[in-house]
Amino acid sequence: MTLSRPGMERGGLEMARADRADIIIVGGGPAGTTLATLLKKYAPQRDVVVIEKCSGPRHHVGESLQPGINPVLKEMGVYDDVVRAGFPRKIGAVFVWGKNRKPWQNIFKDANKKALADSEAERAAVVNASFQVRRSRYDEILLRHAEKCGVRVERGAQALTILEEGRRIAGISLRGADGRIREIRSEFVADCSGQNGFLSKYRDIRKHHPGLKNVAGFAYFKKAQWKFRYTGYKYETKIFICSTAHGWFWYIPIDQDLISIGFVTNAEHARKGGAGIRELYFRELRKCKEIWPLLKNAEQVRDFDGTGQDFFIQNDWSYFSVAASGPGWLAAGDAAVFVDPILSSGALLAHLGAQRAAYTLLTHWTEPTESGRALLWRDYNEFNREFSARFFAMAVFWYGNDRNTAKWWRKAKDIQRAHLPVSLSDRTAFITISSGLSQYYDRLHHEDLLKEEYTLLSDQDFYRDVLKGDVEANPGRGIPGDRLVPRFLFPIQVEPALMPFYGKGVMHTARRIRFLKHPATDALEDVFNPRRIVSPHHLEFISGIDGVRTFSEIRQRAASRGVPEHWLRDRSLAFLKELALQGVLKLRAKTRRTSRR
Ligand SMILES: Cc1cc2nc3c(=O)[nH]c(=O)nc-3n(C[C@H](O)[C@H](O)[C@H](O)COP(=O)(O)OP(=O)(O)OC[C@H]3O[C@@H](n4cnc5c(N)ncnc54)[C@H](O)[C@@H]3O)c2cc1C
């Protein structure tokens, strides 16, 4: 075992004997607590340790949450505690942007109606609204809950360095609350340390997005006014996003009489101005016609959350990790990826990324084969890249274009393409992505797929059995890598993949299909698309529909192949429509006959 250098000070401090754990999680924010709680829930025998450097509740930015988080809170068993804390309910967002100062809004339940029309009522209710939170309280609720679930939490302890065995991370050294430096060895180290990125300095994984280098200044106000058009009611709040000439403000009610107001601007602009972000903040605030009048009688909070500060500055440089896991380690939340806060996606990515990390690790612990485990972690890296890519694409488009609202909505539809039902409007697609609900389509679809029986075939078996006709028809051509151009359908790439079985804490093996034909599906921003994960059964079905021209022909063909009814009734049909939309299948629209009498 070797001790790595950066940041290590053994000094005169006494080294205590090493402790052991199954996993050490560095950071007790939303990512760390989600990972810890879910691991403990599904594998109570595992020793899960969270190291949190703050000894008590701590101030943090990131107050406006998305409803997509709620089901994760439910799975963790902490949703009711969050409700009981009485945070303002958040029902959507209001934007005033650019020259057109007419406010427009996105209300979560508008997306929800369609998104979850066929799911149980309880789940729908849970994603109608989210919360706007004082993060010191919210994060404390999560951390206490993790403790209650049996997670070993060390507060006031700071992770200092990693321990390595060859290339594998095998533990950490830390400075405990008592000031002593000691080691904990573990099978895994999870970096959930937020923007600090405890592990990124050892693994050189972080890459900043060149186009999204912003800085934020923010403060808290009492006696600020509420205006229904911008903030909603006190019991049904909205986040208000308002542009100015040099950036944009957030206006977030985080309590009945407490508003968080932040200003985001280009880091270069803030630096060149020479005035400093604080001065720039107040200068822009006074010029903001929508927000300034609301602050007529407002008082800036002097010592917020016991920090002794009345103003906060936060680097807001978006970044991603070239890998979110490696031998003996994984990263989740801000430690893995951070996307500009324009869509308030940070906490969502933290909760959902950590949920995925938990599912991956739980399956790793039961997976007997090396190749199966490698597939799990490759898939975890993919998930991180693809899930955050949606938000990167939205932010890049917003900052880089003319900020035309309708185009932004269109972009939301484009980047989710096959992911959402074809009939969804651009606007609903936007609401869906900005409320963190798009993955619920994945979820519904996954649940359908999981009713099917899965066997993980080897690649060769897969091609031979499932794509038999094609391979035989092109004997000389072979299969270049895992890319293949079937004679009968369209260019696809087939690869092994995994899908989570929500509520069970396991990942199931599946096949992922990438359609290569449409440019949108091939772009860098191509998103995690559940409809491209199909069971061999489904693949066989679509492979047999070459030449058919109408849905009724598809139905007949499916019936002759014994395809289950539910495939055709719901999602399968939507999937086929999707293919038609992408030009993959040619379907003749059925003319509707209406009686004139
Ligand atoms: C300007 C700005 C505005 C934002 N607005 C929003 C918003 O409105 N909505 C939203 O959802 N998100 C927002 N975010 C993003 C949000 O703040 C983060 O995405 C979210 O907090 C990530 O959670 P996390 O658990 O990954 O990290 P964190 O919440 O940062 O938690 C990391 C924890 O690790 C601990 N830690 C760090 N280093 C060590 C160490 N060496 N040893 C021990 N402990 C350590 C820290 O003390 C901390 O408690 C915003 C971000 C910025 C920059």
The ligand as an SDF file (V2000), in Angstrom:
LIG
                    3D

 53 58  0  0  0  0  0  0  0  0999 V2000
  -24.1760   29.3820   -9.0290 C   0  0  0  0  0  0  0  0  0  0  0  0
  -24.8120   28.0660   -8.8460 C   0  0  0  0  0  0  0  0  0  0  0  0
  -26.1990   27.9570   -8.7370 C   0  0  0  0  0  0  0  0  0  0  0  0
  -26.8030   26.7120   -8.5790 C   0  0  0  0  0  0  0  0  0  0  0  0
  -28.1560   26.6270   -8.5020 N   0  0  0  0  0  0  0  0  0  0  0  0
  -28.7520   25.4050   -8.4370 C   0  0  0  0  0  0  0  0  0  0  0  0
  -30.1760   25.2760   -8.3570 C   0  0  0  0  0  0  0  0  0  0  0  0
  -30.9250   26.2530   -8.3270 O   0  0  0  0  0  0  0  0  0  0  0  0
  -30.6890   24.0250   -8.3020 N   0  0  0  0  0  0  0  0  0  0  0  0
  -29.9090   22.9070   -8.2970 C   0  0  0  0  0  0  0  0  0  0  0  0
  -30.4260   21.7910   -8.2740 O   0  0  0  0  0  0  0  0  0  0  0  0
  -28.5730   23.0180   -8.3300 N   0  0  0  0  0  0  0  0  0  0  0  0
  -27.9670   24.2250   -8.4010 C   0  0  0  0  0  0  0  0  0  0  0  0
  -26.6090   24.3020   -8.3980 N   0  0  0  0  0  0  0  0  0  0  0  0
  -25.8290   23.0640   -8.3550 C   0  0  0  0  0  0  0  0  0  0  0  0
  -25.8130   22.4420   -6.9440 C   0  0  0  0  0  0  0  0  0  0  0  0
  -25.2760   23.3370   -6.0420 O   0  0  0  0  0  0  0  0  0  0  0  0
  -24.9700   21.1770   -6.9770 C   0  0  0  0  0  0  0  0  0  0  0  0
  -25.1680   20.5010   -8.1860 O   0  0  0  0  0  0  0  0  0  0  0  0
  -25.2650   20.1950   -5.8310 C   0  0  0  0  0  0  0  0  0  0  0  0
  -25.0480   20.7970   -4.5980 O   0  0  0  0  0  0  0  0  0  0  0  0
  -24.3520   18.9660   -5.9800 C   0  0  0  0  0  0  0  0  0  0  0  0
  -24.4510   18.1020   -4.8820 O   0  0  0  0  0  0  0  0  0  0  0  0
  -23.2110   17.1590   -4.4790 P   0  0  0  0  0  0  0  0  0  0  0  0
  -23.6860   16.2920   -3.3890 O   0  0  0  0  0  0  0  0  0  0  0  0
  -22.6170   16.5820   -5.6820 O   0  0  0  0  0  0  0  0  0  0  0  0
  -22.0910   18.1840   -3.9210 O   0  0  0  0  0  0  0  0  0  0  0  0
  -22.1500   19.1890   -2.6990 P   0  0  0  0  0  0  0  0  0  0  0  0
  -23.5400   19.6030   -2.4170 O   0  0  0  0  0  0  0  0  0  0  0  0
  -21.1670   20.2440   -3.0110 O   0  0  0  0  0  0  0  0  0  0  0  0
  -21.6390   18.3460   -1.4610 O   0  0  0  0  0  0  0  0  0  0  0  0
  -20.2900   17.9820   -1.3480 C   0  0  0  0  0  0  0  0  0  0  0  0
  -19.9320   17.7750    0.1080 C   0  0  0  0  0  0  0  0  0  0  0  0
  -18.6080   17.2700    0.1800 O   0  0  0  0  0  0  0  0  0  0  0  0
  -17.9510   17.8440    1.2900 C   0  0  0  0  0  0  0  0  0  0  0  0
  -16.5020   17.7530    1.0220 N   0  0  0  0  0  0  0  0  0  0  0  0
  -15.8110   18.3550    0.0270 C   0  0  0  0  0  0  0  0  0  0  0  0
  -14.5070   18.0080    0.0740 N   0  0  0  0  0  0  0  0  0  0  0  0
  -14.3810   17.1520    1.1100 C   0  0  0  0  0  0  0  0  0  0  0  0
  -13.2660   16.4410    1.6700 C   0  0  0  0  0  0  0  0  0  0  0  0
  -12.0410   16.5200    1.1500 N   0  0  0  0  0  0  0  0  0  0  0  0
  -13.4810   15.6610    2.7540 N   0  0  0  0  0  0  0  0  0  0  0  0
  -14.7340   15.5590    3.2910 C   0  0  0  0  0  0  0  0  0  0  0  0
  -15.8150   16.2060    2.7990 N   0  0  0  0  0  0  0  0  0  0  0  0
  -15.6340   16.9880    1.7300 C   0  0  0  0  0  0  0  0  0  0  0  0
  -18.4880   19.2590    1.3260 C   0  0  0  0  0  0  0  0  0  0  0  0
  -18.3590   19.8340    2.6040 O   0  0  0  0  0  0  0  0  0  0  0  0
  -19.9540   19.0460    0.9270 C   0  0  0  0  0  0  0  0  0  0  0  0
  -20.7840   18.8800    2.0410 O   0  0  0  0  0  0  0  0  0  0  0  0
  -25.9920   25.5480   -8.5240 C   0  0  0  0  0  0  0  0  0  0  0  0
  -24.6120   25.6610   -8.6020 C   0  0  0  0  0  0  0  0  0  0  0  0
  -24.0100   26.8890   -8.7740 C   0  0  0  0  0  0  0  0  0  0  0  0
  -22.5260   26.9670   -8.8800 C   0  0  0  0  0  0  0  0  0  0  0  0
  1  2  1  0
  2  3  1  0
  2 52  2  0
  3  4  2  0
  4  5  1  0
  4 50  1  0
  5  6  2  0
  6  7  1  0
  6 13  1  0
  7  8  2  0
  7  9  1  0
  9 10  1  0
 10 11  2  0
 10 12  1  0
 12 13  2  0
 13 14  1  0
 14 15  1  0
 14 50  1  0
 15 16  1  0
 16 17  1  0
 16 18  1  0
 18 19  1  0
 18 20  1  0
 20 21  1  0
 20 22  1  0
 22 23  1  0
 23 24  1  0
 24 25  2  0
 24 26  1  0
 24 27  1  0
 27 28  1  0
 28 29  2  0
 28 30  1  0
 28 31  1  0
 31 32  1  0
 32 33  1  0
 33 34  1  0
 33 48  1  0
 34 35  1  0
 35 36  1  0
 35 46  1  0
 36 37  1  0
 36 45  1  0
 37 38  2  0
 38 39  1  0
 39 40  1  0
 39 45  2  0
 40 41  1  0
 40 42  2  0
 42 43  1  0
 43 44  2  0
 44 45  1  0
 46 47  1  0
 46 48  1  0
 48 49  1  0
 50 51  2  0
 51 52  1  0
 52 53  1  0
M  END
$$$$
